[in-house]
Amino acid sequence: MVSQDLLDILRCPACVREKEGLLELYKETWLICQDCGRKYPIRDDIPVMLIDEGDRWVAVSREDLPVPPPK
């Protein structure tokens, strides 16, 4: 599980320069940007905060996100 302290400081790397880039924890396995909708998986308790990874899932609705995220 990702610590709350880490979740409090993490921001969407694509949005953080122009917006807040706040992230919402979804089903303990995804971080969803509240500004752009990019979705970042959490694998082995490590958030994968690569813009390319967020882009990969941006068109997938939150209800259709695989739990756990694929490796």
C-alpha positions in Angstrom: 0.0 0.0 0.0 1.2 3.5 -0.9 1.7 5.7 2.2 -0.6 8.7 2.7 2.5 11.0 2.9 3.6 10.0 -0.6 0.0 10.4 -1.9 -0.1 13.9 -0.5 2.9 15.1 -2.5 2.5 13.2 -5.8 1.2 15.2 -8.7 0.5 14.4 -12.4 3.8 15.0 -14.2 2.0 16.2 -17.3 -0.1 18.8 -15.5 1.9 20.0 -12.5 3.6 22.9 -14.3 0.3 24.6 -15.5 -2.3 23.2 -13.1 -2.5 21.5 -9.7 -2.3 18.0 -11.1 -4.0 16.5 -8.1 -4.4 12.8 -8.1 -7.2 10.6 -6.8 -6.5 7.1 -5.5 -8.8 4.6 -7.2 -9.3 1.1 -5.9 -5.9 1.2 -4.2 -4.2 0.4 -7.6 -4.6 3.6 -9.7 -3.9 7.3 -9.4 -6.2 9.4 -11.6 -5.4 13.0 -12.4 -8.3 15.3 -11.7 -7.2 17.8 -14.4 -6.3 15.7 -17.4 -7.7 12.2 -16.7 -4.5 10.4 -17.1 -4.4 7.2 -15.1 -1.2 6.0 -13.5 -1.0 2.4 -12.2 0.4 1.3 -8.9 2.4 -1.8 -9.3 4.0 -3.6 -6.3 3.1 -0.6 -4.1 5.0 1.8 -6.4 3.2 4.4 -8.4 4.3 4.4 -12.1 4.3 8.2 -12.7 5.5 8.2 -16.4 3.6 10.4 -18.7 3.6 7.7 -21.4 2.0 5.3 -18.9 -0.7 7.8 -18.0 -1.3 8.4 -21.8 -1.8 4.7 -22.3 -4.8 4.6 -20.0 -6.3 8.1 -20.5 -9.1 6.8 -22.8 -10.1 3.9 -20.5 -13.0 4.7 -18.2 -12.3 4.3 -14.5 -14.8 1.4 -14.3 -12.9 -0.5 -17.0 -9.4 -0.2 -15.4 -7.9 -3.6 -14.7 -7.4 -4.4 -11.1 -4.6 -5.1 -10.4 -2.9 -3.2 -13.3 -1.1 -5.4 -15.8 2.7 -5.6 -15.6 
